[in-house]
């Protein structure tokens, strides 16, 4: 079971999402692998400007904006 946060540097939405995650759900944040979508052409093609994206077991949980309720529904 794994959390992944797809984001990019110099992205205000990504920074805000990560900050909200740190403040409200630090246990998820600490379990999260952060992946820069600009590090791979496949990820750039898949997500484009649709970041940040938080996934759990490769299923999208939140996209663009932090949603604590959606995250809590899948938190083990």
N, CA, C, O and CB atoms as a CASP TS submission, in Angstrom:
PFRMAT TS
TARGET T0000
AUTHOR 0000-0000-0000
METHOD Language model
MODEL 1
PARENT N/A
ATOM      1  N   UNK     1       0.851  -1.173   0.000  1.00  0.00           N
ATOM      2  CA  UNK     1       0.000   0.000   0.000  1.00  0.00           C
ATOM      3  C   UNK     1       0.894   1.231   0.000  1.00  0.00           C
ATOM      4  O   UNK     1       1.782   1.364   0.842  1.00  0.00           O
ATOM      5  CB  UNK     1      -0.967   0.001   1.222  1.00  0.00           C
ATOM      6  N   UNK     2       0.653   2.130  -0.949  1.00  0.00           N
ATOM      7  CA  UNK     2       1.565   3.262  -0.996  1.00  0.00           C
ATOM      8  C   UNK     2       0.896   4.540  -1.484  1.00  0.00           C
ATOM      9  O   UNK     2      -0.005   4.533  -2.323  1.00  0.00           O
ATOM     10  CB  UNK     2       2.732   2.937  -1.880  1.00  0.00           C
ATOM     11  N   UNK     3       1.380   5.625  -0.918  1.00  0.00           N
ATOM     12  CA  UNK     3       0.976   6.976  -1.294  1.00  0.00           C
ATOM     13  C   UNK     3       2.028   7.570  -2.203  1.00  0.00           C
ATOM     14  O   UNK     3       3.224   7.383  -1.975  1.00  0.00           O
ATOM     15  CB  UNK     3       0.763   7.868  -0.046  1.00  0.00           C
ATOM     16  N   UNK     4       1.597   8.291  -3.243  1.00  0.00           N
ATOM     17  CA  UNK     4       2.511   9.005  -4.117  1.00  0.00           C
ATOM     18  C   UNK     4       1.934  10.385  -4.397  1.00  0.00           C
ATOM     19  O   UNK     4       0.752  10.532  -4.708  1.00  0.00           O
ATOM     20  CB  UNK     4       2.757   8.220  -5.438  1.00  0.00           C
ATOM     21  N   UNK     5       2.789  11.386  -4.281  1.00  0.00           N
ATOM     22  CA  UNK     5       2.405  12.752  -4.620  1.00  0.00           C
ATOM     23  C   UNK     5       3.166  13.160  -5.866  1.00  0.00           C
ATOM     24  O   UNK     5       4.389  13.303  -5.836  1.00  0.00           O
ATOM     25  CB  UNK     5       2.687  13.736  -3.442  1.00  0.00           C
ATOM     26  N   UNK     6       2.449  13.346  -6.956  1.00  0.00           N
ATOM     27  CA  UNK     6       3.037  13.805  -8.208  1.00  0.00           C
ATOM     28  C   UNK     6       2.926  15.320  -8.230  1.00  0.00           C
ATOM     29  O   UNK     6       1.836  15.873  -8.086  1.00  0.00           O
ATOM     30  CB  UNK     6       2.332  13.158  -9.455  1.00  0.00           C
ATOM     31  N   UNK     7       4.058  15.986  -8.411  1.00  0.00           N
ATOM     32  CA  UNK     7       4.081  17.446  -8.391  1.00  0.00           C
ATOM     33  C   UNK     7       5.231  17.928  -9.256  1.00  0.00           C
ATOM     34  O   UNK     7       5.884  17.144  -9.943  1.00  0.00           O
ATOM     35  CB  UNK     7       4.213  17.989  -6.941  1.00  0.00           C
ATOM     36  N   UNK     8       5.464  19.217  -9.210  1.00  0.00           N
ATOM     37  CA  UNK     8       6.618  19.792  -9.917  1.00  0.00           C
ATOM     38  C   UNK     8       7.122  20.983  -9.118  1.00  0.00           C
ATOM     39  O   UNK     8       6.397  21.570  -8.315  1.00  0.00           O
ATOM     40  CB  UNK     8       6.243  20.219 -11.383  1.00  0.00           C
ATOM     41  N   UNK     9       8.361  21.317  -9.352  1.00  0.00           N
ATOM     42  CA  UNK     9       8.925  22.469  -8.659  1.00  0.00           C
ATOM     43  C   UNK     9       8.361  23.755  -9.272  1.00  0.00           C
ATOM     44  O   UNK     9       7.909  23.776 -10.417  1.00  0.00           O
ATOM     45  CB  UNK     9      10.479  22.455  -8.735  1.00  0.00           C
ATOM     46  N   UNK    10       8.402  24.806  -8.485  1.00  0.00           N
ATOM     47  CA  UNK    10       7.885  26.116  -8.898  1.00  0.00           C
ATOM     48  C   UNK    10       6.408  26.068  -9.255  1.00  0.00           C
ATOM     49  O   UNK    10       5.961  26.733 -10.189  1.00  0.00           O
ATOM     50  CB  UNK    10       8.675  26.638 -10.081  1.00  0.00           C
ATOM     51  N   UNK    11       5.658  25.275  -8.504  1.00  0.00           N
ATOM     52  CA  UNK    11       4.215  25.139  -8.708  1.00  0.00           C
ATOM     53  C   UNK    11       3.524  25.542  -7.406  1.00  0.00           C
ATOM     54  O   UNK    11       3.625  24.833  -6.405  1.00  0.00           O
ATOM     55  CB  UNK    11       3.823  23.667  -9.135  1.00  0.00           C
ATOM     56  N   UNK    12       2.837  26.657  -7.416  1.00  0.00           N
ATOM     57  CA  UNK    12       2.209  27.149  -6.183  1.00  0.00           C
ATOM     58  C   UNK    12       1.115  26.204  -5.685  1.00  0.00           C
ATOM     59  O   UNK    12       0.959  26.035  -4.476  1.00  0.00           O
ATOM     60  CB  UNK    12       1.623  28.543  -6.411  1.00  0.00           C
ATOM     61  N   UNK    13       0.361  25.589  -6.584  1.00  0.00           N
ATOM     62  CA  UNK    13      -0.652  24.616  -6.164  1.00  0.00           C
ATOM     63  C   UNK    13      -0.004  23.408  -5.491  1.00  0.00           C
ATOM     64  O   UNK    13      -0.499  22.906  -4.482  1.00  0.00           O
ATOM     65  CB  UNK    13      -1.493  24.161  -7.369  1.00  0.00           C
ATOM     66  N   UNK    14       1.111  22.950  -6.065  1.00  0.00           N
ATOM     67  CA  UNK    14       1.830  21.806  -5.495  1.00  0.00           C
ATOM     68  C   UNK    14       2.355  22.140  -4.105  1.00  0.00           C
ATOM     69  O   UNK    14       2.239  21.339  -3.178  1.00  0.00           O
ATOM     70  CB  UNK    14       2.992  21.383  -6.412  1.00  0.00           C
ATOM     71  N   UNK    15       2.927  23.318  -3.971  1.00  0.00           N
ATOM     72  CA  UNK    15       3.459  23.734  -2.669  1.00  0.00           C
ATOM     73  C   UNK    15       2.345  23.838  -1.630  1.00  0.00           C
ATOM     74  O   UNK    15       2.505  23.391  -0.494  1.00  0.00           O
ATOM     75  CB  UNK    15       4.191  25.081  -2.793  1.00  0.00           C
ATOM     76  N   UNK    16       1.224  24.425  -2.021  1.00  0.00           N
ATOM     77  CA  UNK    16       0.099  24.572  -1.096  1.00  0.00           C
ATOM     78  C   UNK    16      -0.469  23.206  -0.708  1.00  0.00           C
ATOM     79  O   UNK    16      -0.801  22.980   0.456  1.00  0.00           O
ATOM     80  CB  UNK    16      -1.002  25.447  -1.725  1.00  0.00           C
ATOM     81  N   UNK    17      -0.581  22.298  -1.674  1.00  0.00           N
ATOM     82  CA  UNK    17      -1.089  20.958  -1.400  1.00  0.00           C
ATOM     83  C   UNK    17      -0.186  20.245  -0.406  1.00  0.00           C
ATOM     84  O   UNK    17      -0.661  19.647   0.559  1.00  0.00           O
ATOM     85  CB  UNK    17      -1.205  20.145  -2.698  1.00  0.00           C
ATOM     86  N   UNK    18       1.108  20.309  -0.645  1.00  0.00           N
ATOM     87  CA  UNK    18       2.062  19.632   0.241  1.00  0.00           C
ATOM     88  C   UNK    18       2.034  20.234   1.654  1.00  0.00           C
ATOM     89  O   UNK    18       2.159  19.508   2.640  1.00  0.00           O
ATOM     90  CB  UNK    18       3.487  19.722  -0.343  1.00  0.00           C
ATOM     91  N   UNK    19       1.875  21.525   1.746  1.00  0.00           N
ATOM     92  CA  UNK    19       1.784  22.180   3.058  1.00  0.00           C
ATOM     93  C   UNK    19       0.522  21.732   3.799  1.00  0.00           C
ATOM     94  O   UNK    19       0.579  21.414   4.986  1.00  0.00           O
ATOM     95  CB  UNK    19       1.789  23.719   2.898  1.00  0.00           C
ATOM     96  N   UNK    20      -0.616  21.707   3.099  1.00  0.00           N
ATOM     97  CA  UNK    20      -1.866  21.239   3.715  1.00  0.00           C
ATOM     98  C   UNK    20      -1.722  19.790   4.183  1.00  0.00           C
ATOM     99  O   UNK    20      -2.177  19.441   5.272  1.00  0.00           O
ATOM    100  CB  UNK    20      -3.047  21.363   2.717  1.00  0.00           C
ATOM    101  N   UNK    21      -1.105  18.970   3.383  1.00  0.00           N
ATOM    102  CA  UNK    21      -0.889  17.567   3.743  1.00  0.00           C
ATOM    103  C   UNK    21      -0.024  17.464   4.991  1.00  0.00           C
ATOM    104  O   UNK    21      -0.306  16.659   5.879  1.00  0.00           O
ATOM    105  CB  UNK    21      -0.235  16.802   2.579  1.00  0.00           C
ATOM    106  N   UNK    22       1.015  18.265   5.062  1.00  0.00           N
ATOM    107  CA  UNK    22       1.909  18.260   6.221  1.00  0.00           C
ATOM    108  C   UNK    22       1.197  18.697   7.496  1.00  0.00           C
ATOM    109  O   UNK    22       1.419  18.128   8.565  1.00  0.00           O
ATOM    110  CB  UNK    22       3.101  19.166   5.965  1.00  0.00           C
ATOM    111  N   UNK    23       0.351  19.697   7.382  1.00  0.00           N
ATOM    112  CA  UNK    23      -0.332  20.250   8.547  1.00  0.00           C
ATOM    113  C   UNK    23      -1.460  19.332   9.023  1.00  0.00           C
ATOM    114  O   UNK    23      -1.577  19.060  10.218  1.00  0.00           O
ATOM    115  CB  UNK    23      -0.887  21.638   8.222  1.00  0.00           C
ATOM    116  N   UNK    24      -2.288  18.857   8.094  1.00  0.00           N
ATOM    117  CA  UNK    24      -3.507  18.147   8.464  1.00  0.00           C
ATOM    118  C   UNK    24      -3.359  16.625   8.538  1.00  0.00           C
ATOM    119  O   UNK    24      -4.066  15.973   9.307  1.00  0.00           O
ATOM    120  CB  UNK    24      -4.577  18.482   7.491  1.00  0.00           C
ATOM    121  N   UNK    25      -2.456  16.061   7.753  1.00  0.00           N
ATOM    122  CA  UNK    25      -2.274  14.608   7.741  1.00  0.00           C
ATOM    123  C   UNK    25      -0.785  14.257   7.661  1.00  0.00           C
ATOM    124  O   UNK    25      -0.332  13.672   6.678  1.00  0.00           O
ATOM    125  CB  UNK    25      -3.042  13.974   6.554  1.00  0.00           C
ATOM    126  N   UNK    26      -0.034  14.617   8.697  1.00  0.00           N
ATOM    127  CA  UNK    26       1.416  14.383   8.644  1.00  0.00           C
ATOM    128  C   UNK    26       1.792  12.913   8.487  1.00  0.00           C
ATOM    129  O   UNK    26       2.850  12.614   7.934  1.00  0.00           O
ATOM    130  CB  UNK    26       2.061  14.924   9.890  1.00  0.00           C
ATOM    131  N   UNK    27       0.952  11.985   8.959  1.00  0.00           N
ATOM    132  CA  UNK    27       1.257  10.568   8.807  1.00  0.00           C
ATOM    133  C   UNK    27       1.179  10.138   7.336  1.00  0.00           C
ATOM    134  O   UNK    27       1.937   9.269   6.904  1.00  0.00           O
ATOM    135  CB  UNK    27       0.296   9.728   9.657  1.00  0.00           C
ATOM    136  N   UNK    28       0.280  10.734   6.581  1.00  0.00           N
ATOM    137  CA  UNK    28       0.216  10.454   5.144  1.00  0.00           C
ATOM    138  C   UNK    28       1.407  11.104   4.451  1.00  0.00           C
ATOM    139  O   UNK    28       2.043  10.495   3.591  1.00  0.00           O
ATOM    140  CB  UNK    28      -1.121  10.967   4.532  1.00  0.00           C
ATOM    141  N   UNK    29       1.703  12.338   4.829  1.00  0.00           N
ATOM    142  CA  UNK    29       2.842  13.047   4.227  1.00  0.00           C
ATOM    143  C   UNK    29       4.136  12.274   4.424  1.00  0.00           C
ATOM    144  O   UNK    29       4.945  12.169   3.503  1.00  0.00           O
ATOM    145  CB  UNK    29       2.980  14.452   4.826  1.00  0.00           C
ATOM    146  N   UNK    30       4.334  11.733   5.618  1.00  0.00           N
ATOM    147  CA  UNK    30       5.575  11.005   5.884  1.00  0.00           C
ATOM    148  C   UNK    30       5.634   9.670   5.136  1.00  0.00           C
ATOM    149  O   UNK    30       6.721   9.149   4.883  1.00  0.00           O
ATOM    150  CB  UNK    30       5.724  10.763   7.379  1.00  0.00           C
ATOM    151  N   UNK    31       4.478   9.121   4.784  1.00  0.00           N
ATOM    152  CA  UNK    31       4.438   7.853   4.052  1.00  0.00           C
ATOM    153  C   UNK    31       4.430   8.062   2.536  1.00  0.00           C
ATOM    154  O   UNK    31       4.432   7.099   1.769  1.00  0.00           O
ATOM    155  CB  UNK    31       3.211   7.052   4.467  1.00  0.00           C
ATOM    156  N   UNK    32       4.420   9.301   2.124  1.00  0.00           N
ATOM    157  CA  UNK    32       4.242   9.659   0.718  1.00  0.00           C
ATOM    158  C   UNK    32       5.571   9.713  -0.035  1.00  0.00           C
ATOM    159  O   UNK    32       6.547  10.295   0.438  1.00  0.00           O
ATOM    160  CB  UNK    32       3.534  11.000   0.608  1.00  0.00           C
ATOM    161  N   UNK    33       5.584   9.102  -1.200  1.00  0.00           N
ATOM    162  CA  UNK    33       6.722   9.272  -2.105  1.00  0.00           C
ATOM    163  C   UNK    33       6.402  10.469  -2.997  1.00  0.00           C
ATOM    164  O   UNK    33       5.341  10.520  -3.618  1.00  0.00           O
ATOM    165  CB  UNK    33       6.998   7.961  -2.963  1.00  0.00           C
ATOM    166  N   UNK    34       7.307  11.415  -3.057  1.00  0.00           N
ATOM    167  CA  UNK    34       7.106  12.601  -3.887  1.00  0.00           C
ATOM    168  C   UNK    34       7.821  12.385  -5.216  1.00  0.00           C
ATOM    169  O   UNK    34       9.004  12.044  -5.243  1.00  0.00           O
ATOM    170  CB  UNK    34       7.627  13.893  -3.171  1.00  0.00           C
ATOM    171  N   UNK    35       7.097  12.586  -6.320  1.00  0.00           N
ATOM    172  CA  UNK    35       7.646  12.360  -7.649  1.00  0.00           C
ATOM    173  C   UNK    35       7.483  13.636  -8.470  1.00  0.00           C
ATOM    174  O   UNK    35       6.385  14.182  -8.573  1.00  0.00           O
ATOM    175  CB  UNK    35       6.951  11.153  -8.346  1.00  0.00           C
ATOM    176  N   UNK    36       8.579  14.101  -9.047  1.00  0.00           N
ATOM    177  CA  UNK    36       8.558  15.281  -9.912  1.00  0.00           C
ATOM    178  C   UNK    36       8.141  14.839 -11.310  1.00  0.00           C
ATOM    179  O   UNK    36       8.856  14.075 -11.958  1.00  0.00           O
ATOM    180  CB  UNK    36       9.955  15.998  -9.939  1.00  0.00           C
ATOM    181  N   UNK    37       6.986  15.314 -11.779  1.00  0.00           N
ATOM    182  CA  UNK    37       6.500  14.890 -13.096  1.00  0.00           C
ATOM    183  C   UNK    37       7.417  15.334 -14.222  1.00  0.00           C
ATOM    184  O   UNK    37       7.390  14.757 -15.310  1.00  0.00           O
ATOM    185  CB  UNK    37       5.108  15.432 -13.336  1.00  0.00           C
ATOM    186  N   UNK    38       8.226  16.351 -13.973  1.00  0.00           N
ATOM    187  CA  UNK    38       9.140  16.820 -15.012  1.00  0.00           C
ATOM    188  C   UNK    38      10.389  15.957 -15.124  1.00  0.00           C
ATOM    189  O   UNK    38      11.249  16.215 -15.966  1.00  0.00           O
ATOM    190  CB  UNK    38       9.537  18.251 -14.741  1.00  0.00           C
ATOM    191  N   UNK    39      10.497  14.930 -14.279  1.00  0.00           N
ATOM    192  CA  UNK    39      11.665  14.048 -14.323  1.00  0.00           C
ATOM    193  C   UNK    39      11.519  12.949 -15.365  1.00  0.00           C
ATOM    194  O   UNK    39      12.461  12.195 -15.609  1.00  0.00           O
ATOM    195  CB  UNK    39      11.901  13.429 -12.962  1.00  0.00           C
ATOM    196  N   UNK    40      10.356  12.852 -15.973  1.00  0.00           N
ATOM    197  CA  UNK    40      10.087  11.741 -16.887  1.00  0.00           C
ATOM    198  C   UNK    40       9.080  12.190 -17.948  1.00  0.00           C
ATOM    199  O   UNK    40       8.046  12.770 -17.618  1.00  0.00           O
ATOM    200  CB  UNK    40       9.554  10.497 -16.111  1.00  0.00           C
ATOM    201  N   UNK    41       9.378  11.924 -19.200  1.00  0.00           N
ATOM    202  CA  UNK    41       8.474  12.336 -20.277  1.00  0.00           C
ATOM    203  C   UNK    41       7.115  11.649 -20.170  1.00  0.00           C
ATOM    204  O   UNK    41       6.090  12.252 -20.489  1.00  0.00           O
ATOM    205  CB  UNK    41       9.100  12.031 -21.634  1.00  0.00           C
ATOM    206  N   UNK    42       7.099  10.404 -19.727  1.00  0.00           N
ATOM    207  CA  UNK    42       5.829   9.690 -19.574  1.00  0.00           C
ATOM    208  C   UNK    42       4.939  10.372 -18.541  1.00  0.00           C
ATOM    209  O   UNK    42       3.731  10.505 -18.739  1.00  0.00           O
ATOM    210  CB  UNK    42       6.079   8.230 -19.170  1.00  0.00           C
ATOM    211  N   UNK    43       5.546  10.803 -17.437  1.00  0.00           N
ATOM    212  CA  UNK    43       4.774  11.496 -16.407  1.00  0.00           C
ATOM    213  C   UNK    43       4.311  12.863 -16.890  1.00  0.00           C
ATOM    214  O   UNK    43       3.205  13.296 -16.567  1.00  0.00           O
ATOM    215  CB  UNK    43       5.602  11.646 -15.133  1.00  0.00           C
ATOM    216  N   UNK    44       5.149  13.540 -17.662  1.00  0.00           N
ATOM    217  CA  UNK    44       4.750  14.831 -18.234  1.00  0.00           C
ATOM    218  C   UNK    44       3.545  14.643 -19.145  1.00  0.00           C
ATOM    219  O   UNK    44       2.599  15.430 -19.109  1.00  0.00           O
ATOM    220  CB  UNK    44       5.923  15.474 -19.018  1.00  0.00           C
ATOM    221  N   UNK    45       3.586  13.585 -19.967  1.00  0.00           N
ATOM    222  CA  UNK    45       2.474  13.316 -20.882  1.00  0.00           C
ATOM    223  C   UNK    45       1.214  12.912 -20.117  1.00  0.00           C
ATOM    224  O   UNK    45       0.108  13.296 -20.498  1.00  0.00           O
ATOM    225  CB  UNK    45       2.858  12.214 -21.879  1.00  0.00           C
ATOM    226  N   UNK    46       1.373  12.151 -19.054  1.00  0.00           N
ATOM    227  CA  UNK    46       0.245  11.665 -18.280  1.00  0.00           C
ATOM    228  C   UNK    46      -0.439  12.780 -17.493  1.00  0.00           C
ATOM    229  O   UNK    46      -1.666  12.885 -17.498  1.00  0.00           O
ATOM    230  CB  UNK    46       0.701  10.577 -17.340  1.00  0.00           C
ATOM    231  N   UNK    47       0.357  13.614 -16.814  1.00  0.00           N
ATOM    232  CA  UNK    47      -0.213  14.625 -15.932  1.00  0.00           C
ATOM    233  C   UNK    47      -0.195  16.043 -16.492  1.00  0.00           C
ATOM    234  O   UNK    47      -1.018  16.867 -16.092  1.00  0.00           O
ATOM    235  CB  UNK    47       0.512  14.609 -14.646  1.00  0.00           C
ATOM    236  N   UNK    48       0.719  16.345 -17.405  1.00  0.00           N
ATOM    237  CA  UNK    48       0.776  17.689 -17.968  1.00  0.00           C
ATOM    238  C   UNK    48       0.768  18.740 -16.886  1.00  0.00           C
ATOM    239  O   UNK    48       1.631  18.748 -16.009  1.00  0.00           O
ATOM    240  CB  UNK    48      -0.379  17.919 -18.914  1.00  0.00           C
ATOM    241  N   UNK    49      -0.214  19.634 -16.946  1.00  0.00           N
ATOM    242  CA  UNK    49      -0.362  20.674 -15.934  1.00  0.00           C
ATOM    243  C   UNK    49      -1.359  20.284 -14.851  1.00  0.00           C
ATOM    244  O   UNK    49      -1.715  21.115 -14.016  1.00  0.00           O
ATOM    245  CB  UNK    49      -0.793  21.970 -16.581  1.00  0.00           C
ATOM    246  N   UNK    50      -1.814  19.035 -14.853  1.00  0.00           N
ATOM    247  CA  UNK    50      -2.794  18.573 -13.877  1.00  0.00           C
ATOM    248  C   UNK    50      -2.129  18.072 -12.605  1.00  0.00           C
ATOM    249  O   UNK    50      -2.327  16.927 -12.198  1.00  0.00           O
ATOM    250  CB  UNK    50      -3.653  17.476 -14.477  1.00  0.00           C
ATOM    251  N   UNK    51      -1.359  18.916 -11.997  1.00  0.00           N
ATOM    252  CA  UNK    51      -0.692  18.583 -10.739  1.00  0.00           C
ATOM    253  C   UNK    51      -1.086  19.624  -9.703  1.00  0.00           C
ATOM    254  O   UNK    51      -1.459  20.740 -10.067  1.00  0.00           O
ATOM    255  CB  UNK    51       0.864  18.522 -10.913  1.00  0.00           C
ATOM    256  N   UNK    52      -1.014  19.293  -8.455  1.00  0.00           N
ATOM    257  CA  UNK    52      -0.551  18.057  -7.859  1.00  0.00           C
ATOM    258  C   UNK    52      -1.599  16.948  -7.963  1.00  0.00           C
ATOM    259  O   UNK    52      -2.794  17.195  -8.120  1.00  0.00           O
ATOM    260  CB  UNK    52      -0.181  18.289  -6.411  1.00  0.00           C
ATOM    261  N   UNK    53      -1.095  15.720  -7.868  1.00  0.00           N
ATOM    262  CA  UNK    53      -1.952  14.536  -7.871  1.00  0.00           C
ATOM    263  C   UNK    53      -1.482  13.635  -6.734  1.00  0.00           C
ATOM    264  O   UNK    53      -0.308  13.273  -6.657  1.00  0.00           O
ATOM    265  CB  UNK    53      -1.905  13.784  -9.261  1.00  0.00           C
ATOM    266  N   UNK    54      -2.403  13.282  -5.865  1.00  0.00           N
ATOM    267  CA  UNK    54      -2.099  12.347  -4.789  1.00  0.00           C
ATOM    268  C   UNK    54      -2.766  11.025  -5.125  1.00  0.00           C
ATOM    269  O   UNK    54      -3.972  10.966  -5.362  1.00  0.00           O
ATOM    270  CB  UNK    54      -2.577  12.890  -3.399  1.00  0.00           C
ATOM    271  N   UNK    55      -1.964   9.961  -5.141  1.00  0.00           N
ATOM    272  CA  UNK    55      -2.504   8.633  -5.421  1.00  0.00           C
ATOM    273  C   UNK    55      -2.267   7.712  -4.236  1.00  0.00           C
ATOM    274  O   UNK    55      -1.340   7.899  -3.448  1.00  0.00           O
ATOM    275  CB  UNK    55      -1.873   8.043  -6.694  1.00  0.00           C
ATOM    276  N   UNK    56      -3.127   6.717  -4.136  1.00  0.00           N
ATOM    277  CA  UNK    56      -2.953   5.646  -3.168  1.00  0.00           C
ATOM    278  C   UNK    56      -3.111   4.349  -3.943  1.00  0.00           C
ATOM    279  O   UNK    56      -4.157   4.087  -4.535  1.00  0.00           O
ATOM    280  CB  UNK    56      -3.985   5.748  -1.969  1.00  0.00           C
ATOM    281  N   UNK    57      -2.059   3.544  -3.931  1.00  0.00           N
ATOM    282  CA  UNK    57      -2.049   2.305  -4.716  1.00  0.00           C
ATOM    283  C   UNK    57      -2.413   2.562  -6.171  1.00  0.00           C
ATOM    284  O   UNK    57      -3.169   1.803  -6.778  1.00  0.00           O
ATOM    285  CB  UNK    57      -3.013   1.287  -4.113  1.00  0.00           C
ATOM    286  N   UNK    58      -1.873   3.630  -6.714  1.00  0.00           N
ATOM    287  CA  UNK    58      -2.008   4.034  -8.113  1.00  0.00           C
ATOM    288  C   UNK    58      -3.407   4.509  -8.488  1.00  0.00           C
ATOM    289  O   UNK    58      -3.713   4.645  -9.673  1.00  0.00           O
ATOM    290  CB  UNK    58      -1.626   2.894  -8.998  1.00  0.00           C
ATOM    291  N   UNK    59      -4.250   4.760  -7.511  1.00  0.00           N
ATOM    292  CA  UNK    59      -5.580   5.317  -7.745  1.00  0.00           C
ATOM    293  C   UNK    59      -5.561   6.788  -7.330  1.00  0.00           C
ATOM    294  O   UNK    59      -5.113   7.121  -6.233  1.00  0.00           O
ATOM    295  CB  UNK    59      -6.682   4.519  -6.957  1.00  0.00           C
ATOM    296  N   UNK    60      -6.043   7.657  -8.199  1.00  0.00           N
ATOM    297  CA  UNK    60      -6.063   9.084  -7.874  1.00  0.00           C
ATOM    298  C   UNK    60      -7.057   9.352  -6.756  1.00  0.00           C
ATOM    299  O   UNK    60      -8.229   8.984  -6.837  1.00  0.00           O
ATOM    300  CB  UNK    60      -6.417   9.925  -9.118  1.00  0.00           C
ATOM    301  N   UNK    61      -6.558  10.004  -5.709  1.00  0.00           N
ATOM    302  CA  UNK    61      -7.393  10.373  -4.561  1.00  0.00           C
ATOM    303  C   UNK    61      -7.744  11.858  -4.631  1.00  0.00           C
ATOM    304  O   UNK    61      -8.905  12.229  -4.460  1.00  0.00           O
ATOM    305  CB  UNK    61      -6.668  10.049  -3.224  1.00  0.00           C
ATOM    306  N   UNK    62      -6.755  12.701  -4.880  1.00  0.00           N
ATOM    307  CA  UNK    62      -6.960  14.151  -4.998  1.00  0.00           C
ATOM    308  C   UNK    62      -6.163  14.652  -6.192  1.00  0.00           C
ATOM    309  O   UNK    62      -5.080  14.153  -6.497  1.00  0.00           O
ATOM    310  CB  UNK    62      -6.534  14.901  -3.686  1.00  0.00           C
ATOM    311  N   UNK    63      -6.719  15.635  -6.848  1.00  0.00           N
ATOM    312  CA  UNK    63      -6.005  16.267  -7.954  1.00  0.00           C
ATOM    313  C   UNK    63      -6.241  17.761  -7.879  1.00  0.00           C
ATOM    314  O   UNK    63      -7.375  18.215  -7.725  1.00  0.00           O
ATOM    315  CB  UNK    63      -6.463  15.698  -9.331  1.00  0.00           C
ATOM    316  N   UNK    64      -5.181  18.511  -7.988  1.00  0.00           N
ATOM    317  CA  UNK    64      -5.186  19.984  -7.951  1.00  0.00           C
ATOM    318  C   UNK    64      -5.303  20.547  -6.540  1.00  0.00           C
ATOM    319  O   UNK    64      -4.517  21.415  -6.163  1.00  0.00           O
ATOM    320  CB  UNK    64      -6.326  20.515  -8.792  1.00  0.00           C
ATOM    321  N   UNK    65      -6.266  20.073  -5.752  1.00  0.00           N
ATOM    322  CA  UNK    65      -6.501  20.653  -4.440  1.00  0.00           C
ATOM    323  C   UNK    65      -6.565  19.582  -3.358  1.00  0.00           C
ATOM    324  O   UNK    65      -7.035  18.470  -3.595  1.00  0.00           O
ATOM    325  CB  UNK    65      -7.783  21.462  -4.449  1.00  0.00           C
ATOM    326  N   UNK    66      -6.095  19.925  -2.190  1.00  0.00           N
ATOM    327  CA  UNK    66      -6.114  19.057  -1.022  1.00  0.00           C
ATOM    328  C   UNK    66      -7.562  18.805  -0.595  1.00  0.00           C
ATOM    329  O   UNK    66      -8.350  19.744  -0.483  1.00  0.00           O
ATOM    330  CB  UNK    66      -5.297  19.682   0.140  1.00  0.00           C
ATOM    331  N   UNK    67      -7.908  17.549  -0.359  1.00  0.00           N
ATOM    332  CA  UNK    67      -9.247  17.189   0.102  1.00  0.00           C
ATOM    333  C   UNK    67      -9.101  16.161   1.224  1.00  0.00           C
ATOM    334  O   UNK    67      -8.985  14.960   0.983  1.00  0.00           O
ATOM    335  CB  UNK    67     -10.126  16.625  -1.075  1.00  0.00           C
ATOM    336  N   UNK    68      -9.112  16.660   2.433  1.00  0.00           N
ATOM    337  CA  UNK    68      -8.880  15.809   3.598  1.00  0.00           C
ATOM    338  C   UNK    68      -9.886  14.662   3.680  1.00  0.00           C
ATOM    339  O   UNK    68      -9.513  13.536   4.008  1.00  0.00           O
ATOM    340  CB  UNK    68      -8.944  16.640   4.869  1.00  0.00           C
ATOM    341  N   UNK    69     -11.145  14.936   3.388  1.00  0.00           N
ATOM    342  CA  UNK    69     -12.168  13.899   3.483  1.00  0.00           C
ATOM    343  C   UNK    69     -11.903  12.748   2.517  1.00  0.00           C
ATOM    344  O   UNK    69     -12.059  11.584   2.887  1.00  0.00           O
ATOM    345  CB  UNK    69     -13.540  14.494   3.214  1.00  0.00           C
ATOM    346  N   UNK    70     -11.510  13.055   1.301  1.00  0.00           N
ATOM    347  CA  UNK    70     -11.208  12.000   0.327  1.00  0.00           C
ATOM    348  C   UNK    70     -10.012  11.167   0.786  1.00  0.00           C
ATOM    349  O   UNK    70      -9.994   9.946   0.629  1.00  0.00           O
ATOM    350  CB  UNK    70     -10.930  12.610  -1.063  1.00  0.00           C
ATOM    351  N   UNK    71      -9.020  11.841   1.350  1.00  0.00           N
ATOM    352  CA  UNK    71      -7.821  11.132   1.818  1.00  0.00           C
ATOM    353  C   UNK    71      -8.170  10.235   2.995  1.00  0.00           C
ATOM    354  O   UNK    71      -7.701   9.099   3.069  1.00  0.00           O
ATOM    355  CB  UNK    71      -6.709  12.132   2.219  1.00  0.00           C
ATOM    356  N   UNK    72      -8.976  10.726   3.901  1.00  0.00           N
ATOM    357  CA  UNK    72      -9.341   9.941   5.070  1.00  0.00           C
ATOM    358  C   UNK    72     -10.160   8.697   4.731  1.00  0.00           C
ATOM    359  O   UNK    72     -10.125   7.704   5.459  1.00  0.00           O
ATOM    360  CB  UNK    72     -10.108  10.797   6.027  1.00  0.00           C
ATOM    361  N   UNK    73     -10.894   8.758   3.627  1.00  0.00           N
ATOM    362  CA  UNK    73     -11.693   7.608   3.209  1.00  0.00           C
ATOM    363  C   UNK    73     -10.825   6.402   2.838  1.00  0.00           C
ATOM    364  O   UNK    73     -11.274   5.259   2.934  1.00  0.00           O
ATOM    365  CB  UNK    73     -12.572   7.990   2.029  1.00  0.00           C
ATOM    366  N   UNK    74      -9.587   6.656   2.416  1.00  0.00           N
ATOM    367  CA  UNK    74      -8.719   5.549   1.996  1.00  0.00           C
ATOM    368  C   UNK    74      -7.554   5.312   2.940  1.00  0.00           C
ATOM    369  O   UNK    74      -6.767   4.387   2.738  1.00  0.00           O
ATOM    370  CB  UNK    74      -8.188   5.811   0.615  1.00  0.00           C
ATOM    371  N   UNK    75      -7.441   6.131   3.956  1.00  0.00           N
ATOM    372  CA  UNK    75      -6.320   5.979   4.892  1.00  0.00           C
ATOM    373  C   UNK    75      -6.476   4.684   5.671  1.00  0.00           C
ATOM    374  O   UNK    75      -7.500   4.445   6.312  1.00  0.00           O
ATOM    375  CB  UNK    75      -6.236   7.187   5.863  1.00  0.00           C
ATOM    376  N   UNK    76      -5.433   3.843   5.603  1.00  0.00           N
ATOM    377  CA  UNK    76      -5.501   2.558   6.313  1.00  0.00           C
ATOM    378  C   UNK    76      -5.454   2.745   7.821  1.00  0.00           C
ATOM    379  O   UNK    76      -5.502   1.766   8.566  1.00  0.00           O
ATOM    380  CB  UNK    76      -4.360   1.648   5.874  1.00  0.00           C
TER
END
